[in-house]
């Protein structure tokens, strides 16, 4: 089986909604493309990864077993200690030792916070020219 194959189980409505919101937040970030990693939507800028969506219907893999519907993001090193103290966050099985954290996505999810996490991860992964383009769009 190819690790980039789509999930063999149909995604739930909650998976579809969560992924749509993640895609919407990423659409505002210059140079982002979506691919797959082990059947999970992967967001990257150029070749550098910054976010992965793990849905309830994602393929079963041993290292992802403890994670249900969740967002896995590359974090800002300046925020990592605070995120590790927040009980909503856990080290991601995808390079957790390198600053990737996972946030469970449930009915109480703050989608503005998710957008901020995605942008922070993007800023860690994107080349300076794309970060400057983003800042120009936002009037920074």
C-alpha positions as CSV (number, residue, x, y, z in Angstrom):
1,X,0.0,0.0,0.0
2,X,1.3,3.4,-0.9
3,X,1.7,5.7,2.2
4,X,0.2,8.6,0.1
5,X,-3.0,6.7,-0.7
6,X,-6.2,8.4,0.6
7,X,-7.9,7.0,3.6
8,X,-9.9,3.8,2.9
9,X,-12.7,4.9,5.2
10,X,-15.0,7.7,4.2
11,X,-14.3,10.8,6.3
12,X,-17.0,11.9,8.7
13,X,-18.8,15.2,8.4
14,X,-16.6,16.5,11.3
15,X,-13.4,15.5,9.4
16,X,-14.7,17.3,6.3
17,X,-15.6,20.5,8.2
18,X,-12.3,20.5,10.1
19,X,-10.2,20.0,7.0
20,X,-12.2,22.7,5.1
21,X,-11.4,25.2,7.9
22,X,-7.7,24.2,7.8
23,X,-7.6,24.6,4.0
24,X,-9.3,27.9,4.2
25,X,-6.7,29.2,6.7
26,X,-3.9,27.9,4.6
27,X,-5.3,29.4,1.4
28,X,-4.3,32.9,2.7
29,X,-0.6,31.9,3.0
30,X,1.5,32.4,-0.1
31,X,3.1,29.4,-1.8
32,X,1.3,26.7,0.2
33,X,0.4,23.4,-1.4
34,X,-1.3,20.4,0.0
35,X,-0.1,16.8,-0.5
36,X,-0.4,13.7,1.6
37,X,1.7,11.9,4.2
38,X,0.6,8.4,5.2
39,X,-2.9,9.2,3.9
40,X,-3.1,12.4,5.9
41,X,-3.4,15.9,4.3
42,X,0.0,17.6,4.6
43,X,0.5,21.3,4.2
44,X,3.8,22.7,3.1
45,X,5.5,25.7,1.6
46,X,7.9,24.8,-1.1
47,X,9.2,21.5,0.3
48,X,9.0,22.3,4.0
49,X,6.2,20.9,6.0
50,X,4.3,22.9,8.6
51,X,1.0,21.1,9.3
52,X,-0.7,17.7,9.1
53,X,-4.4,16.9,9.6
54,X,-5.2,13.6,11.2
55,X,-8.9,12.7,10.7
56,X,-11.0,10.1,12.4
57,X,-11.0,8.3,9.1
58,X,-7.2,8.5,8.5
59,X,-5.4,5.2,7.9
60,X,-4.4,3.4,11.1
61,X,-0.7,3.6,11.8
62,X,1.0,2.7,15.1
63,X,2.5,6.0,15.8
64,X,-0.8,7.9,15.1
65,X,-3.0,5.5,17.2
66,X,-3.4,7.8,20.2
67,X,-4.4,10.8,18.1
68,X,-8.0,11.2,16.8
69,X,-9.1,14.2,14.8
70,X,-6.2,16.5,15.4
71,X,-3.9,19.2,13.8
72,X,-0.2,18.7,14.0
73,X,1.8,21.8,13.5
74,X,5.4,23.1,13.5
75,X,5.5,25.6,16.3
76,X,7.3,28.8,16.9
77,X,10.2,28.0,19.2
78,X,9.3,31.0,21.3
79,X,5.9,29.5,22.0
80,X,6.9,25.8,22.4
81,X,7.3,25.9,26.2
82,X,3.9,27.5,26.7
83,X,2.2,25.0,24.4
84,X,3.8,22.1,26.3
85,X,2.2,23.5,29.5
86,X,-1.2,23.7,27.8
87,X,-3.1,20.5,28.4
88,X,-4.8,20.8,25.0
89,X,-1.5,20.1,23.3
90,X,0.7,17.0,23.0
91,X,3.9,16.2,21.3
92,X,3.1,15.1,17.8
93,X,4.2,11.7,16.6
94,X,5.5,13.6,13.5
95,X,8.8,15.1,14.8
96,X,7.5,16.0,18.2
97,X,11.1,16.3,19.5
98,X,11.7,19.0,16.8
99,X,8.9,21.2,17.9
100,X,5.8,19.7,16.3
101,X,2.7,19.8,18.6
102,X,-0.7,18.2,18.2
103,X,-4.0,19.9,19.1
104,X,-7.2,17.8,19.3
105,X,-10.0,19.2,17.1
106,X,-13.4,18.9,18.8
107,X,-16.6,21.0,19.1
108,X,-14.8,23.5,21.4
109,X,-12.0,24.2,19.0
110,X,-11.1,27.9,18.7
111,X,-10.7,28.2,14.9
112,X,-9.1,31.6,15.2
113,X,-6.4,30.0,17.3
114,X,-6.0,27.2,14.7
115,X,-5.4,29.9,12.0
116,X,-2.8,31.5,14.3
117,X,-1.1,28.2,14.8
118,X,-1.0,27.5,11.1
119,X,0.4,30.9,10.3
120,X,3.1,30.5,13.0
121,X,4.0,27.1,11.6
122,X,4.1,28.6,8.1
123,X,6.4,31.4,9.3
124,X,8.8,28.8,10.6
125,X,8.9,26.9,7.3
126,X,8.5,29.6,4.6
127,X,11.4,31.4,3.0
128,X,11.9,35.0,4.1
129,X,10.6,36.3,0.7
130,X,7.2,34.6,1.2
131,X,7.0,35.8,4.8
132,X,7.6,39.3,3.6
133,X,4.9,38.9,1.0
134,X,2.5,37.7,3.7
135,X,3.4,40.6,5.9
136,X,2.9,43.0,2.9
137,X,-0.6,41.6,2.4
138,X,-1.4,42.1,6.0
139,X,0.0,45.6,6.2
140,X,2.8,44.7,8.6
